[in-house]
């Protein structure tokens, strides 16, 4: 049975009263995927299952593959985005994909409503603030990947760049960013000490992101990764090296869970 046939059968069962709508929703969460050529299978129902749509990993894909995947996702997802898109790849994608917008610092391409001003985000869909801090300017590509991902997914973001521990007064003079955040993403290379410092003064979860920035003994981000994993500050979670995208999704899941719990508790008499 093809995907449209299976979907039609399910809807007919709901209309006939044979299947409860809640049961149908659970079935849709695990519905079939859409093949794109012979190189991809698009999971259109990932947002139903996880709260976030599938996102295209752009690195190591050809512009033709990225373009075909984006077009296949266009009709099914409110957010269509591709990460790790270099400027040369974006230039080629512009010729293939309409309504394409590019965030060069984050290296993210996305489809946006043409009526919206370029590189502008919709109003936040979720309560809470994701504070994003970078230790140094060289960490900005990873930090911006986290920031743009979070904003495209409907979260409010507050940025604070270049506040590494070598000049700790820069961080302390911006304490309001830490105090106002519901969850913090802290991006650092070199020795990766900033997340521990932030977690020591923050009352919310801290997601640490090691970057591959640093001299030879940083081993491409391994040194800050180990520093963050060995943090003596409580409440620090660590994602993989340079994984700003993953940090944003984790922060979003924390806020989504908090909102669900709030809604659930408000409905209890």
Number of C-alpha atoms within 10 A of each C-alpha: 7 8 12 10 10 13 17 12 13 19 16 13 15 16 12 10 10 11 14 12 15 10 10 15 14 12 13 16 15 14 17 18 14 15 13 15 10 6 9 14 14 18 18 20 20 19 14 15 13 11 14 16 21 19 19 21 14 20 14 9 14 12 21 13 15 24 20 16 22 22 16 18 24 15 10 13 18 15 17 24 27 22 19 20 25 17 15 9 18 20 13 14 20 16 11 15 17 13 12 20 20 21 17 16 14 23 20 24 26 20 21 23 12 11 7 10 9 14 11 11 16 13 11 16 11 14 14 19 20 27 23 26 31 26 26 19 13 17 23 22 19 26 34 25 25 28 28 23 26 24 20 20 24 18 25 22 19 15 14 17 20 18 21 24 19 11 11 12 12 15 22 14 10 12 14 10 19 24 15 17 21 20 24 31 30 30 34 37 29 26 22 29 23 27 30 23 16 23 23 15 13 19 16 16 18 27 26 32 33 35 30 21 21 18 12 10 11 19 14 19 25 20 20 28 29 15 18 26 15 11 19 13 15 11 15 23 17 20 18 15 21 25 19 31 23 18 31 26 17 18 23 26 15 14 20 17 11 15 15 11 12 11 11 10 10 9 8 6 4
